[in-house]
C-alpha cells in the first residue's frame, strides 16, 4: 500500500469515528440535575440513561414554555396552565412515529396519538395559576388541551387523554 493510500485510509477511519461520535452526541440529552418528574422510554432517538430520557422541571422548561387559559371539567372557571408543549418534548427525544402511552403515578394509563403533539395541541403543564402543581393539585404534570379554543378538544376522547399526575411516557408502534 502506498503512503497516499495509507494516509487516505487513516483519514477515512478518523472521519468515520468523528461522524459516529457526532451521531452519539446528538443522541444524548443532558442529565437531570433536580428531581426527575418525567421519564420517556420506547422508540426514542435521544436518551440520557439506558434506553430512557429523564427530565427534571428545569429541563422541561428549557424546551419551551407556553401558557394556556382554559376551563376544564376538573376545575372551576377558566384556569391558567403553564407548561411545555407535547410537540417540543417529542422533538427533544427524537420521536418519529408511533403513539404515546402516558402513565400516571397511580398506574392509570392512556394512549395519546402523536397527532396531538402539534402547535396549539397538548401541553404538559407543570403550573396552574402561576403555582407549581403538587400531587394533590393533579401535578406535578398534567396533560392539558386548549379546550376552550378548539372544539376538537371538547370531546370525551380529549378529556380521557388529559392525564394528570403524569409520570411516564412510552413511545410504542401504532
KOLVOVO-755912 format. One record per residue: residue number from 1; residue in three letters; z, y, x of N, C-alpha, C, O in turn. Coordinates in steps of 0.05 Angstrom, whole numbers. Layout:
[NUM 'ALA' [Z Y X] [Z Y X] [Z Y X] [Z Y X]];
...
REM end
This chain:
[1 'UNK' [0 -23 17] [0 0 0] [0 25 18] [15 27 37]];
[2 'UNK' [-17 43 12] [-19 68 28] [5 86 22] [19 82 2]];
[3 'UNK' [9 104 40] [31 123 36] [27 140 11] [47 146 -3]];
[4 'UNK' [3 147 4] [-2 162 -20] [5 145 -45] [17 155 -64]];
[5 'UNK' [-3 120 -45] [3 102 -67] [34 98 -69] [44 98 -91]];
[6 'UNK' [47 95 -46] [77 93 -47] [89 118 -58] [107 117 -75]];
[7 'UNK' [80 141 -49] [90 166 -59] [86 169 -89] [105 177 -103]];
[8 'UNK' [62 162 -99] [57 164 -127] [74 144 -143] [84 151 -165]];
[9 'UNK' [79 120 -132] [96 101 -146] [125 111 -148] [137 109 -169]];
[10 'UNK' [134 123 -127] [161 135 -127] [163 158 -147] [183 160 -162]];
[11 'UNK' [142 175 -148] [142 197 -167] [142 187 -196] [157 198 -212]];
[12 'UNK' [126 167 -201] [126 156 -228] [153 144 -235] [163 148 -258]];
[13 'UNK' [165 130 -217] [192 119 -222] [212 141 -227] [228 138 -246]];
[14 'UNK' [212 162 -211] [232 183 -215] [227 198 -241] [246 204 -256]];
[15 'UNK' [202 204 -248] [196 218 -273] [204 200 -296] [214 211 -316]];
[16 'UNK' [199 174 -295] [207 156 -317] [237 157 -320] [247 157 -343]];
[17 'UNK' [252 157 -298] [281 158 -300] [291 184 -312] [309 184 -328]];
[18 'UNK' [278 206 -305] [286 232 -316] [280 233 -346] [296 243 -361]];
[19 'UNK' [257 222 -353] [250 222 -382] [269 205 -398] [277 213 -420]];
[20 'UNK' [276 182 -387] [295 165 -401] [322 179 -403] [336 177 -424]];
[21 'UNK' [331 192 -382] [356 207 -383] [355 230 -404] [375 235 -417]];
[22 'UNK' [332 243 -406] [329 265 -425] [331 253 -454] [343 266 -471]];
[23 'UNK' [318 230 -458] [320 218 -485] [348 210 -491] [358 214 -514]];
[24 'UNK' [362 200 -471] [390 192 -476] [407 217 -482] [424 216 -499]];
[25 'UNK' [402 238 -467] [417 263 -471] [412 273 -500] [431 282 -513]];
[26 'UNK' [387 272 -508] [381 282 -535] [394 264 -556] [397 272 -579]];
[27 'UNK' [401 239 -548] [412 220 -568] [442 222 -570] [454 206 -584]];
[28 'UNK' [454 241 -556] [484 243 -557] [492 269 -569] [479 290 -565]];
[29 'UNK' [515 268 -582] [528 292 -593] [553 298 -577] [563 280 -562]];
[30 'UNK' [562 322 -578] [588 329 -565] [610 312 -577] [608 302 -600]];
[31 'UNK' [631 308 -562] [654 294 -571] [672 313 -588] [674 336 -582]];
[32 'UNK' [684 303 -609] [702 320 -625] [726 326 -609] [737 310 -594]];
[33 'UNK' [736 351 -611] [760 360 -597] [784 359 -615] [807 357 -606]];
[34 'UNK' [779 361 -641] [801 361 -661] [801 334 -676] [788 315 -669]];
[35 'UNK' [816 334 -698] [818 311 -715] [790 304 -727] [777 322 -738]];
[36 'UNK' [782 279 -726] [757 270 -737] [759 270 -768] [777 257 -778]];
[37 'UNK' [741 285 -781] [742 285 -810] [718 272 -824] [718 268 -848]];
[38 'UNK' [697 266 -808] [674 253 -818] [662 235 -797] [658 243 -774]];
[39 'UNK' [656 210 -805] [643 191 -787] [618 182 -801] [617 174 -824]];
[40 'UNK' [596 182 -785] [570 174 -796] [560 151 -779] [561 152 -754]];
[41 'UNK' [550 130 -792] [540 106 -778] [514 97 -791] [504 110 -809]];
[42 'UNK' [504 75 -781] [479 64 -792] [454 74 -777] [455 76 -752]];
[43 'UNK' [434 79 -792] [408 86 -780] [408 116 -771] [395 133 -784]];
[44 'UNK' [422 121 -749] [423 148 -738] [413 148 -709] [416 128 -695]];
[45 'UNK' [400 169 -701] [389 171 -674] [408 183 -654] [405 178 -630]];
[46 'UNK' [426 200 -663] [444 213 -644] [473 206 -651] [482 207 -674]];
[47 'UNK' [488 199 -630] [516 190 -633] [534 203 -612] [524 216 -594]];
[48 'UNK' [559 199 -616] [579 207 -595] [600 185 -592] [621 190 -580]];
[49 'UNK' [594 162 -602] [611 139 -600] [593 114 -602] [569 117 -604]];
[50 'UNK' [605 91 -601] [589 67 -602] [577 63 -630] [590 52 -648]];
[51 'UNK' [552 72 -633] [538 69 -658] [546 88 -680] [538 85 -703]];
[52 'UNK' [563 108 -674] [573 127 -694] [571 156 -685] [570 161 -661]];
[53 'UNK' [571 173 -704] [573 202 -698] [599 211 -712] [602 209 -736]];
[54 'UNK' [617 222 -696] [643 231 -707] [644 261 -705] [637 273 -685]];
[55 'UNK' [653 274 -727] [654 303 -729] [682 312 -735] [696 301 -752]];
[56 'UNK' [691 333 -720] [715 348 -729] [705 373 -744] [681 377 -746]];
[57 'UNK' [724 388 -754] [717 412 -770] [700 432 -755] [681 443 -766]];
[58 'UNK' [707 436 -729] [691 456 -713] [663 447 -710] [644 463 -710]];
[59 'UNK' [658 421 -706] [631 411 -702] [615 414 -728] [592 422 -726]];
[60 'UNK' [627 409 -751] [612 413 -776] [605 443 -779] [583 449 -787]];
[61 'UNK' [624 460 -774] [619 489 -776] [596 498 -758] [580 515 -765]];
[62 'UNK' [595 486 -734] [574 494 -715] [546 486 -724] [527 497 -713]];
[63 'UNK' [544 469 -743] [517 461 -753] [506 481 -773] [483 479 -782]];
[64 'UNK' [522 500 -781] [514 520 -801] [532 520 -825] [542 499 -833]];
[65 'UNK' [537 543 -835] [557 546 -857] [543 560 -880] [530 581 -876]];
[66 'UNK' [547 550 -904] [537 563 -928] [559 564 -948] [578 549 -948]];
[67 'UNK' [557 583 -966] [576 586 -988] [561 585 -1014] [540 597 -1018]];
[68 'UNK' [572 569 -1033] [560 566 -1059] [582 573 -1080] [605 565 -1078]];
[69 'UNK' [574 590 -1099] [592 596 -1121] [582 581 -1145] [559 585 -1154]];
[70 'UNK' [599 564 -1156] [590 547 -1179] [615 537 -1194] [637 536 -1183]];
[71 'UNK' [611 530 -1219] [632 516 -1233] [628 486 -1229] [606 477 -1222]];
[72 'UNK' [649 471 -1234] [648 442 -1232] [662 430 -1256] [676 444 -1270]];
[73 'UNK' [658 404 -1260] [673 390 -1281] [702 387 -1274] [718 381 -1292]];
[74 'UNK' [710 391 -1249] [736 384 -1240] [754 408 -1234] [777 405 -1226]];
[75 'UNK' [742 432 -1237] [757 456 -1231] [754 476 -1254] [736 473 -1271]];
[76 'UNK' [771 496 -1255] [770 516 -1276] [754 540 -1267] [760 551 -1246]];
[77 'UNK' [734 548 -1282] [718 571 -1275] [700 568 -1251] [699 546 -1239]];
[78 'UNK' [687 589 -1244] [669 589 -1220] [687 589 -1195] [706 605 -1193]];
[79 'UNK' [680 572 -1177] [694 569 -1152] [675 575 -1128] [651 571 -1131]];
[80 'UNK' [686 584 -1106] [670 589 -1082] [676 566 -1062] [698 562 -1054]];
[81 'UNK' [654 552 -1055] [656 530 -1036] [641 537 -1011] [619 548 -1012]];
[82 'UNK' [653 532 -988] [640 536 -962] [639 510 -948] [658 495 -947]];
[83 'UNK' [616 505 -935] [613 480 -921] [587 479 -906] [573 500 -903]];
[84 'UNK' [580 456 -897] [556 451 -881] [535 438 -899] [542 418 -913]];
[85 'UNK' [511 448 -900] [490 435 -916] [486 405 -907] [486 399 -883]];
[86 'UNK' [484 388 -927] [479 360 -920] [454 357 -903] [453 339 -886]];
[87 'UNK' [434 373 -908] [409 372 -892] [415 377 -863] [403 363 -846]];
[88 'UNK' [432 396 -856] [439 402 -828] [453 378 -815] [449 373 -791]];
[89 'UNK' [471 365 -830] [485 342 -819] [466 319 -813] [467 307 -792]];
[90 'UNK' [448 314 -832] [428 292 -828] [410 299 -805] [403 281 -790]];
[91 'UNK' [402 323 -802] [386 331 -779] [401 328 -753] [389 319 -733]];
[92 'UNK' [426 335 -752] [442 333 -728] [445 305 -718] [446 300 -694]];
[93 'UNK' [445 285 -736] [448 257 -727] [421 243 -726] [419 219 -720]];
[94 'UNK' [399 258 -731] [373 247 -728] [364 227 -749] [350 208 -743]];
[95 'UNK' [372 231 -774] [364 213 -795] [335 218 -803] [327 241 -807]];
[96 'UNK' [319 197 -804] [291 199 -811] [285 190 -840] [270 202 -854]];
[97 'UNK' [298 168 -847] [294 157 -874] [318 139 -882] [336 135 -866]];
[98 'UNK' [317 129 -906] [339 113 -916] [354 128 -938] [343 146 -950]];
[99 'UNK' [378 119 -942] [396 133 -962] [424 133 -950] [430 119 -932]];
[100 'UNK' [440 150 -962] [467 154 -952] [486 138 -971] [485 141 -995]];
[101 'UNK' [503 122 -959] [526 111 -974] [550 126 -965] [560 123 -943]];
[102 'UNK' [560 143 -983] [583 160 -977] [608 147 -987] [609 137 -1010]];
[103 'UNK' [629 147 -971] [654 133 -978] [677 153 -975] [680 168 -956]];
[104 'UNK' [695 152 -995] [719 169 -996] [742 154 -983] [741 130 -977]];
[105 'UNK' [764 169 -979] [788 158 -967] [799 135 -983] [810 116 -972]];
[106 'UNK' [795 135 -1010] [805 114 -1027] [786 91 -1031] [789 74 -1048]];
[107 'UNK' [764 90 -1014] [744 69 -1014] [723 72 -1036] [705 55 -1037]];
[108 'UNK' [725 92 -1053] [704 98 -1072] [679 104 -1057] [680 119 -1037]];
[109 'UNK' [656 93 -1065] [631 99 -1051] [609 104 -1071] [609 95 -1094]];
[110 'UNK' [589 119 -1062] [567 127 -1079] [542 130 -1060] [544 138 -1037]];
[111 'UNK' [519 124 -1072] [494 127 -1057] [483 155 -1062] [482 164 -1085]];
[112 'UNK' [474 168 -1041] [462 195 -1043] [435 193 -1030] [433 186 -1006]];
[113 'UNK' [413 199 -1044] [387 197 -1032] [383 220 -1012] [394 242 -1015]];
[114 'UNK' [366 215 -992] [361 237 -973] [346 260 -986] [346 282 -974]];
[115 'UNK' [335 256 -1009] [322 278 -1023] [342 300 -1031] [334 322 -1038]];
[116 'UNK' [368 293 -1031] [389 313 -1037] [395 329 -1012] [409 350 -1014]];
[117 'UNK' [386 321 -989] [391 335 -964] [368 355 -959] [353 352 -940]];
[118 'UNK' [367 375 -977] [346 395 -975] [359 423 -977] [382 426 -983]];
[119 'UNK' [343 443 -970] [353 471 -973] [360 476 -1002] [344 470 -1020]];
[120 'UNK' [383 486 -1007] [392 491 -1035] [402 466 -1048] [407 466 -1072]];
[121 'UNK' [406 445 -1033] [416 420 -1043] [446 416 -1038] [461 435 -1040]];
[122 'UNK' [453 392 -1032] [481 384 -1029] [494 399 -1005] [481 404 -984]];
[123 'UNK' [519 405 -1009] [535 419 -989] [560 401 -984] [573 393 -1003]];
[124 'UNK' [567 396 -959] [591 382 -952] [612 404 -948] [615 415 -926]];
[125 'UNK' [627 409 -969] [646 432 -969] [673 424 -956] [683 402 -959]];
[126 'UNK' [683 443 -941] [710 440 -928] [729 462 -936] [752 461 -929]];
[127 'UNK' [718 482 -951] [736 504 -961] [730 509 -990] [707 507 -999]];
[128 'UNK' [751 515 -1005] [748 524 -1033] [764 549 -1035] [787 551 -1028]];
[129 'UNK' [751 570 -1045] [763 596 -1048] [775 606 -1022] [796 618 -1021]];
[130 'UNK' [760 601 -1000] [768 610 -973] [790 595 -960] [798 603 -938]];
[131 'UNK' [799 574 -972] [821 558 -960] [811 529 -954] [796 518 -969]];
[132 'UNK' [820 519 -931] [814 491 -925] [825 473 -947] [847 478 -957]];
[133 'UNK' [809 453 -954] [818 435 -975] [834 412 -963] [825 399 -944]];
[134 'UNK' [857 407 -974] [873 383 -966] [867 360 -985] [852 363 -1004]];
[135 'UNK' [879 338 -980] [873 314 -996] [880 319 -1026] [865 310 -1043]];
[136 'UNK' [901 333 -1032] [908 340 -1060] [887 357 -1073] [884 356 -1098]];
[137 'UNK' [872 373 -1057] [852 391 -1068] [824 379 -1066] [804 393 -1066]];
[138 'UNK' [822 352 -1064] [797 338 -1063] [784 339 -1035] [761 333 -1032]];
[139 'UNK' [800 348 -1015] [789 350 -988] [797 326 -971] [807 306 -982]];
[140 'UNK' [792 327 -946] [783 351 -932] [754 358 -936] [745 380 -930]];
[141 'UNK' [738 339 -945] [709 343 -950] [702 335 -978] [712 316 -989]];
[142 'UNK' [684 351 -991] [675 346 -1018] [646 353 -1020] [637 375 -1013]];
[143 'UNK' [630 334 -1028] [601 339 -1032] [597 355 -1058] [604 345 -1080]];
[144 'UNK' [587 379 -1055] [583 397 -1078] [553 404 -1080] [539 406 -1060]];
[145 'UNK' [545 407 -1104] [517 415 -1110] [519 443 -1124] [539 450 -1136]];
[146 'UNK' [498 459 -1121] [498 485 -1136] [492 480 -1165] [470 487 -1175]];
[147 'UNK' [511 469 -1179] [507 461 -1207] [497 484 -1225] [479 480 -1241]];
[148 'UNK' [509 507 -1222] [502 529 -1240] [474 541 -1233] [462 553 -1251]];
[149 'UNK' [465 537 -1209] [440 549 -1200] [415 532 -1206] [393 542 -1206]];
[150 'UNK' [420 506 -1210] [397 488 -1213] [403 467 -1235] [421 451 -1231]];
[151 'UNK' [389 468 -1257] [393 449 -1279] [391 420 -1270] [402 402 -1283]];
[152 'UNK' [376 415 -1249] [373 387 -1239] [400 376 -1232] [405 352 -1235]];
[153 'UNK' [418 393 -1223] [444 383 -1214] [465 383 -1237] [488 376 -1232]];
[154 'UNK' [456 390 -1261] [474 388 -1284] [469 362 -1298] [461 361 -1322]];
[155 'UNK' [474 340 -1284] [469 313 -1295] [491 294 -1286] [505 299 -1266]];
[156 'UNK' [493 273 -1301] [513 252 -1294] [508 241 -1266] [526 234 -1251]];
[157 'UNK' [482 239 -1258] [475 228 -1232] [486 247 -1210] [499 237 -1191]];
[158 'UNK' [481 272 -1212] [491 291 -1192] [521 292 -1192] [534 294 -1170]];
[159 'UNK' [533 292 -1215] [563 292 -1216] [574 267 -1202] [595 269 -1189]];
[160 'UNK' [562 244 -1206] [572 220 -1194] [569 221 -1164] [585 209 -1149]];
[161 'UNK' [549 235 -1153] [545 238 -1124] [564 258 -1112] [566 260 -1087]];
[162 'UNK' [579 273 -1128] [597 294 -1118] [623 282 -1109] [644 287 -1120]];
[163 'UNK' [622 266 -1088] [645 251 -1078] [664 270 -1064] [656 286 -1047]];
[164 'UNK' [690 268 -1071] [710 284 -1056] [726 265 -1039] [724 241 -1041]];
[165 'UNK' [743 277 -1022] [758 262 -1001] [739 246 -984] [745 223 -976]];
[166 'UNK' [715 257 -979] [695 243 -964] [705 237 -936] [717 255 -923]];
[167 'UNK' [700 213 -927] [710 204 -900] [687 193 -883] [687 198 -859]];
[168 'UNK' [668 179 -895] [647 165 -880] [621 167 -895] [619 170 -919]];
[169 'UNK' [600 166 -878] [573 162 -889] [559 141 -872] [562 140 -848]];
[170 'UNK' [545 123 -886] [529 103 -872] [501 107 -881] [495 108 -905]];
[171 'UNK' [482 108 -862] [454 111 -869] [442 83 -869] [442 69 -849]];
[172 'UNK' [432 75 -893] [422 48 -896] [393 50 -906] [384 71 -915]];
[173 'UNK' [378 28 -903] [350 28 -913] [349 33 -943] [367 26 -958]];
[174 'UNK' [327 45 -952] [322 49 -981] [320 22 -995] [316 21 -1019]];
REM end
